[in-house]
């Protein structure tokens, strides 16, 4: 089964911060989507 995706809007300033994080990160993130998905997974793993 193929993964399905949805779009989420974020404020431009937050997008800029994510872009800066990608540039200096050693985690190999290639996109905003990867950063946000990873951050949300970590949050839910911690909280649930």
DOZAKOL-567554 format. One line per 10 residues: number of its first residue (from 1); their letters; for each residue x, y, z of N, C-alpha, C, CB. Coordinates in steps of 0.1 Angstrom, whole numbers, plus 5000, padded with zeros to 4 digits. Glycine has a CB too. Layout:
NUM) a) X,Y,Z,X,Y,Z,X,Y,Z,X,Y,Z  ...;
END
This chain:
1) xxxxxxxxxx) 5008,4988,5000,5000,5000,5000,5009,5012,5000,4990,5000,5012  5005,5022,4992,5013,5034,4991,5010,5044,5002,5011,5041,4977  5020,5051,5007,5017,5061,5018,5009,5073,5012,5031,5066,5024  5001,5078,5021,4993,5090,5017,4998,5101,5025,4978,5087,5019  4998,5113,5020,5003,5125,5026,4993,5136,5027,5016,5130,5019  4994,5145,5036,4986,5157,5037,4996,5169,5039,4976,5156,5050  4991,5181,5036,4999,5193,5037,4995,5200,5049,4997,5202,5024  5005,5207,5056,5003,5215,5067,5010,5228,5065,5009,5208,5080  5003,5239,5069,5009,5252,5067,5016,5256,5080,4998,5263,5063  5027,5263,5079,5034,5268,5090,5038,5283,5087,5047,5260,5094;
11) xxxxxxxxxx) 5040,5290,5098,5044,5304,5096,5058,5305,5089,5044,5312,5110  5059,5315,5081,5072,5317,5073,5084,5318,5082,5071,5330,5065  5083,5324,5094,5095,5325,5103,5099,5311,5108,5091,5334,5115  5089,5303,5111,5092,5289,5115,5099,5281,5104,5079,5282,5120  5094,5283,5092,5100,5276,5080,5114,5281,5079,5092,5280,5067  5117,5293,5081,5131,5298,5080,5140,5291,5091,5132,5313,5082  5135,5290,5103,5142,5283,5114,5145,5269,5110,5134,5284,5127  5135,5262,5104,5137,5248,5100,5148,5247,5089,5124,5242,5095  5147,5257,5080,5158,5257,5069,5172,5259,5075,5155,5268,5059  5173,5267,5085,5186,5269,5091,5190,5257,5099,5185,5281,5101;
21) xxxxxxxxxx) 5181,5250,5105,5184,5238,5113,5189,5227,5103,5171,5233,5120  5182,5226,5091,5187,5216,5081,5201,5219,5077,5177,5217,5069  5204,5232,5075,5218,5236,5070,5229,5232,5080,5218,5250,5068  5226,5233,5093,5236,5231,5103,5235,5217,5110,5236,5241,5113  5224,5210,5107,5222,5197,5113,5232,5186,5107,5208,5192,5111  5235,5177,5116,5244,5166,5112,5235,5153,5110,5255,5163,5122  5222,5155,5111,5213,5143,5110,5209,5139,5096,5200,5146,5118  5214,5147,5086,5211,5143,5072,5197,5147,5067,5213,5129,5071  5190,5156,5074,5177,5160,5069,5178,5167,5055,5170,5170,5079  5169,5163,5046,5169,5169,5033,5158,5179,5030,5169,5158,5023;
31) xxxxxxxxxx) 5148,5179,5039,5136,5187,5037,5130,5191,5050,5126,5180,5028  5121,5201,5049,5113,5205,5060,5104,5194,5065,5105,5218,5057  5099,5187,5055,5089,5176,5059,5096,5165,5067,5084,5169,5046  5109,5162,5064,5116,5152,5072,5118,5157,5086,5130,5149,5066  5122,5170,5088,5124,5176,5101,5111,5175,5109,5129,5190,5100  5100,5180,5103,5087,5181,5110,5082,5167,5114,5077,5188,5102  5083,5157,5104,5079,5144,5107,5087,5137,5118,5080,5135,5094  5100,5139,5118,5108,5133,5129,5105,5140,5142,5123,5135,5125  5103,5153,5142,5100,5160,5155,5087,5155,5161,5100,5175,5153  5077,5154,5152,5064,5149,5157,5064,5135,5162,5054,5151,5146;
41) xxxxxxxx) 5072,5126,5155,5073,5112,5159,5079,5112,5173,5082,5104,5149  5090,5120,5175,5097,5120,5188,5087,5125,5199,5109,5128,5187  5080,5136,5196,5070,5141,5205,5060,5131,5209,5063,5154,5199  5054,5124,5199,5044,5114,5202,5049,5102,5210,5037,5110,5190  5061,5098,5206,5067,5086,5213,5070,5090,5228,5081,5082,5207  5073,5102,5230,5076,5107,5244,5063,5109,5252,5084,5120,5244  5053,5114,5246,5040,5117,5253,5031,5106,5254,5034,5129,5245  5031,5096,5244,5021,5086,5244,5025,5073,5252,5017,5082,5231;
END
